[in-house]
Amino acid sequence: QVQLVESGGGSVQPGGSLRLSCVASQYTGGRNCMGWFRQARGKKREGVASFQPGGDTKYADSVKGRFAISRDTVQNTLTLHMSSLKPEDTAIYFCGYASVAWYSSVCPSREDMYLWGKGTQVTVS
């Protein structure tokens, strides 16, 4: 089973930048979804940026133009570049991975279909 480890969180002032990394314990090839999610205090976990099964990227409206997701399939690494950070970006950021069927074109919405890392805290203040 794939294990995910996030790193790169921290505290930053509004307008600052951070880079989050997620390393998978094994090859995450095949048809899958892999992305970044976040959970602010008192709120549900939400999708931030992800690679869809066909390779397209998808971003939450709140982060479009500020965040960029990338991945290295050789190093099994997923990265989230965050810039122009706002206080409302404060949350625990999780890396998520879901294996999907060959015919799937979108990532699953159910959290229980994902494997999760333990998360990394991002604080913008």
C-alpha positions, 0 to 999 in steps of 0.5 A: 500500500502506498504511503504518503509523507508531506513536508514543507509547511510552516508559517508565512506572512500574507503575500508570501510563498511556500512549497509543499512536497509529498513523497510516495513510498512506491511507484504511483503509476497506473490510472490514478488521482493524486493531489493536495487537499486542506482542512481548516479548523472547524471546516471539512477537508476540501480539494486544492489542486490535483492531477486527474486520471487523464493527467489534467490538473484541477484547481479550486477557484480560491487558489487559481493563479496562486498555486501550482501543482507538479509531480515527478513520477520518477521520484514519486513526488508531488509538489504544491507551489503556493504564492500570494498566500492569504490568511484564509489559506491557513489549514492542514494540507494533506496529500491524497492518492486514489487508484481509479478504474481504467475508464475513470475520467474524474477523481473520486469525491469520497474521502474513503477512496483515498490514501492520505498522508498525515498532513502538514500545517500551513499558517498565514498570518 
